[in-house]
């Protein structure tokens, strides 16, 4: 997703995010809709003292260890900020790279400092809200469901020509275990010649070079990604998900995207989808077994009227419950109640801030060197 540089003199809110990712785009859409103003997206290397005193700030997934001092610094200087979190970082598998990152003490401390000092923490699922309320009893945690911005879509939907091969699609990253149970089903449907598979962003290595399988690279701009997904005219969308403590706090992202695009979705029998998809009406809930996925895919490939009904019902539900128009008032109400304020400007403020930030960078580099040294000296 490409960053946008905003030159407007007046800034309503700052969005300071961990990276230029889809979550950043979604949160910025909500903030713009709620504030009807200018909301620049800033990142660890692109924000500074001037931003924090120019407008109130909303931090999204921000856990930079070198800014672990910043939450209390903002409050001590008269500021009140909001924090957005859409993943349960405490439940990640520490054996995997992402889990190892968020298990680091400095990263964890920074995350917890941002939540402890905020005016409000906004989360997209009630499951994650309950966990944060238990972990941070003094924090104000508000659940606002994640949305889909229908303004990203334009023009007519792709025509699904009668008699053409059924298109089955998947977009995003995935876990090997999730697609391990799908591979037998996908191989079997490819053998029939009734369907072709399309992947955006990533795909199982086992399907590389296989006939009837197409791959498209990841698109950084979220709007471009949504429009490209729409242009493919998928008949069926796959949403495998292994249920775990971490996944229970995830959003129904695949249902919002497939539903908005009128795609019939097959969803794992996991909490994010059980709570939002009525089985057989707005999608199909599939037990996480190879046999169940094989049967579900084959049945939907052979039933065009059912695919159209599922896609139509899903579209209506997403537009009614998860559209930006439907959820913007809740964002506006939450931000107004939080009474966010920028930091007070001080003559010596820029210098003091620069010194603290430089110290954070030095400590971060030192900690990184220590971790590399420990890994290099560790035995097998």
C-alpha positions, 0 to 999 in steps of 0.5 A: 500500500503506497503512503500518501503525503498530505500537505494541507495546513490543518490536520484533524487527527494523526494516525501513527501506525506500525506500517503501511498495511491494510489495517492502517488503510482501514483505520484511516478510512474510519477516522476520516469518516468520523472526523470529516477532516484531514488524517495523515498516516504517519509511521515510526520514521515519519512522525515527530514532535511537531505532529504530536502538538499539531493534532490529537493522535491515534496509534495503530498497532504501534509497539516500537520498543524505541518509543516505549517511553512515548505514551507517558511522555504524551500524557505528562505533556497534556496530551490524550491519545487513542490506541487501535489493536486488532490482534492478540499479540500475547497469544502468538506462537513464540516458535514462529518469527512474528511470535518471537518478535512480539514475545520480546520484553521491550516490544511487550513493554511498549505495547502495554505502555501504549494501552495503559496510558491511552484515553481509549483503546479501540478493538474490532472484536468483542473477544479481544475487548474482553481479553484487554479488559481482563489484562488492563482493568483500568483501561477504557476498551471499546469494541467497534467492528471492522468495516468494509469501505464500499466507496472503494468499489466502482462500476458494474460487477464482473459478469459470470458467463454461463458455462465458463470454468468456475473461479475459486479464489484466495487472497492474503497470507496463510498457514501451512496447516490451513491449506494442508486440509484443503490441498486434497480438495483442490487437487480433486476439483482441478482434476475434474476440469470444472474449476480453476484456482487463483491466489493473490499474495501467496500460495501453497508451494504444492500448487506452483506450476500446476495447470489451472492455477494462477498466481498474482503478486501482493498489491500494497495499495488496499483500494487497488487490491480490492478492485483487482479482487473484484475484477477477477470475478471469483465465484467461490472464495476460500477462508480456511482458518485454524482455530486457536487462542490467537485466531479467536480475536481475529476479525471476519475479514474474508467474509467482509471482502467476499460479501462486499464483492458478492462472492459465495464464501466457504469459511472454516468453522472458527469463531470469527465466522461462526459469529457472523455467517449464517451457515447455508444463507450467507456462506458455508461453514466448513469443519476443518477436515480434508473430507469436509472441505472436499465435499463443500467445494465440490457441492458449491462448484456444481450449484450455480444458483446456490452460489449466486444466492449465498453471494447476494445474501452476504452482500446485503449483510455486509452492507447493512452491518459492516459498511463504513457508513454504518460504523462511522457514527460509532467511531465518531461517538467513541472519539468524542467521548475520549476527548483526545487532545494534542500535547502542549507545545513548549519552547524546549519541546522539540529538543527534549523530544529529539533527545528521547527519540535518539536515546530510544534508537540507541537502546534499540540498536544495542538490544538488537546487537545483544540478541544477535550475539546471543544467537551466534553463541548459542549451542545447537 
